[in-house]
Amino acid sequence: ISNNANVKLKEAKTMTTQGKRIAYIRVSTQEQNTESQREILKQHNIDKFFEEKVSGKNANRPKLLEMLDYVREGDIVFIKDFSRLARSTQDLLRIIEKLKNKNVKLISIKEQLDTSTPSGKLMVTMLGAIYEFERENLLERQKDGIAQAKKEGKYKGRKKIKKPDNWQEVYSDWSCRKITAKKACELLKLKTNTFYNFVKTERGVA
């Protein structure tokens, strides 16, 4: 094989292992536009954009789920900042873990986070420590509240919602785009938020 052929072969191998550069963009309302985020992110030679207009408090974020399904090993996900991607520290850590398991790195422009670098890994570790601290405090307050409610005879607990018997069939049809999310909710007799919570569980996001 000639030297030129060897060079081309090496270049081809490099291209196949580099992966794609993907951007996730979110704004909170239909009235807002995504152009400012797109302008910032397109400087990073983005191959594919995922955009949606939905409140950060909403668990129903179809484009986020679509992006998490789409990414493959070697890809890089770019975001403007953490608030565009996650609803909370817990949510952020879950998403980072999901990407890590697929060997996909995350880069946040504002926070200057790159999960593949030592400083980025340190920041993720610190976020995990902060979340655990917040979680322990919350659990402690919940225990105190439940104990007081039981003492006063007011505690009834929360009924857990189970997946409907036809979940797998309907979920499969929805995943293959045979039916819409609205139709899936009708068939399953579920609220939209509950449906997407089950979707996240099914896909290992939650």
C-alpha positions in Angstrom: 0.0 0.0 0.0 1.4 3.4 -0.9 2.1 6.2 1.6 -0.9 8.2 0.3 -3.2 5.2 0.7 -1.9 4.7 4.3 -2.6 8.4 5.1 -6.1 8.2 3.7 -6.8 5.0 5.6 -5.7 6.6 8.9 -7.8 9.7 8.2 -10.9 7.5 7.5 -10.4 5.6 10.8 -10.0 8.9 12.7 -13.3 10.2 11.1 -15.2 7.1 12.2 -14.1 7.3 15.8 -14.5 11.0 16.3 -18.3 10.8 16.6 -20.7 13.7 16.1 -21.0 17.1 17.7 -24.5 17.5 19.0 -26.2 20.5 20.6 -29.3 20.5 22.9 -31.2 23.8 23.1 -34.2 24.6 25.3 -36.2 27.7 26.0 -39.0 27.9 28.6 -41.9 29.3 26.5 -43.3 29.2 22.9 -42.8 33.0 22.7 -39.0 32.7 23.2 -36.7 31.9 20.4 -33.7 29.6 20.3 -31.4 31.8 18.1 -29.2 33.2 20.9 -28.3 29.7 22.0 -27.9 28.4 18.5 -25.5 31.3 17.7 -23.3 30.4 20.7 -23.3 26.7 20.0 -22.9 26.7 16.2 -19.4 28.0 16.7 -18.5 24.5 17.8 -19.1 22.9 14.4 -22.3 21.2 15.5 -23.5 18.3 13.3 -27.1 18.1 14.7 -29.3 20.3 16.9 -32.1 19.2 19.2 -34.4 22.1 20.2 -37.5 22.4 22.3 -39.7 25.0 23.9 -40.8 23.7 27.3 -40.4 24.8 30.9 -37.4 23.5 32.8 -39.8 22.3 35.5 -41.6 20.0 33.1 -40.5 16.4 33.1 -42.0 16.1 29.6 -39.0 16.9 27.4 -39.3 14.8 24.3 -36.3 16.3 22.5 -34.1 15.6 25.4 -35.2 12.0 25.5 -34.7 11.8 21.7 -31.2 13.3 22.0 -30.2 10.8 24.7 -31.4 7.9 22.5 -29.6 9.4 19.5 -26.1 9.8 20.9 -23.5 7.1 20.4 -20.0 6.3 21.7 -17.5 9.1 20.8 -20.2 11.8 20.4 -20.0 15.2 22.2 -23.1 17.0 23.5 -22.9 20.8 23.8 -25.2 23.0 25.9 -25.2 26.7 26.7 -25.5 26.0 30.5 -26.7 23.5 33.0 -30.2 25.2 33.3 -30.9 24.4 29.7 -30.3 20.7 30.2 -31.5 19.8 33.7 -34.2 20.7 36.2 -32.1 20.1 39.3 -28.7 18.8 40.5 -30.2 15.3 40.6 -31.5 15.5 37.1 -28.2 16.8 35.8 -26.2 14.0 37.5 -28.6 11.4 36.0 -28.2 12.8 32.5 -24.4 13.0 32.9 -24.4 9.4 34.1 -26.5 8.3 31.1 -24.1 10.0 28.7 -21.1 8.5 30.5 -22.5 5.0 30.2 -22.7 5.5 26.4 -19.2 7.0 26.3 -20.5 10.4 25.3 -19.0 13.5 26.8 -20.8 16.7 27.8 -19.5 20.2 27.4 -21.3 23.2 29.0 -20.1 26.6 27.6 -21.1 28.8 30.6 -19.8 26.6 33.3 -16.7 25.6 31.2 -17.4 22.0 32.0 -16.0 19.2 29.9 -16.8 15.8 31.5 -13.8 14.1 29.8 -11.2 16.4 31.6 -9.8 16.0 35.1 -11.3 19.4 36.1 -14.7 18.4 34.6 -14.7 15.1 36.5 -13.9 17.0 39.7 -16.8 19.3 39.1 -19.2 16.4 38.6 -17.9 14.8 41.8 -18.5 18.1 43.7 -22.0 18.3 42.2 -22.6 14.8 43.4 -21.5 15.7 47.0 -23.7 18.8 47.0 -26.7 16.7 45.8 -26.1 14.1 48.5 -25.9 16.9 51.2 -29.2 18.4 49.9 -30.8 14.9 49.7 -29.8 14.0 53.2 -31.3 17.2 54.5 -34.5 16.7 52.6 -34.9 13.1 53.8 -34.3 14.2 57.3 -37.1 16.9 57.0 -39.4 14.4 55.4 -38.8 11.9 58.2 -39.6 14.5 60.8 -42.7 15.6 58.9 -44.0 12.0 58.5 -43.2 11.2 62.2 -45.2 14.2 63.3 -48.1 13.4 60.9 -48.2 9.8 62.2 -48.3 11.1 65.7 -51.3 13.2 64.8 -52.9 10.4 62.9 -52.8 12.3 59.6 -50.3 10.2 57.6 -51.8 8.1 54.8 -48.8 7.6 52.5 -48.7 7.9 48.7 -50.2 5.4 46.4 -47.7 4.2 43.8 -48.9 4.2 40.2 -48.2 0.9 38.3 -47.5 0.5 34.6 -50.7 -0.5 32.8 -51.0 -4.1 31.5 -50.8 -2.9 27.9 -47.7 -0.7 28.6 -45.1 -2.7 26.5 -47.4 -2.9 23.4 -48.3 0.8 23.5 -44.8 1.9 24.4 -43.4 -0.1 21.4 -45.9 1.5 19.0 -45.0 5.0 20.3 -41.3 4.3 20.1 -41.8 3.2 16.4 -43.8 6.4 15.8 -46.9 4.4 14.9 -48.9 6.5 17.4 -48.5 9.9 19.1 -47.8 10.5 22.8 -51.4 11.9 23.1 -52.8 8.6 21.7 -50.5 6.5 23.9 -51.7 8.4 27.0 -55.3 7.7 25.9 -54.7 4.0 25.4 -52.8 3.7 28.7 -55.2 6.0 30.6 -52.2 8.0 32.0 -51.5 11.7 32.4 -48.8 13.0 30.2 -46.2 13.5 33.0 -46.8 10.0 34.3 -46.4 8.6 30.7 -43.0 10.3 30.3 -41.8 9.3 33.7 -42.4 5.7 32.7 -40.6 6.4 29.4 -37.6 7.7 31.3 -37.6 4.6 33.5 -37.9 2.4 30.5 -34.9 4.1 28.9 -32.8 4.2 32.0 -32.9 8.0 32.4 -34.6 8.0 35.8 
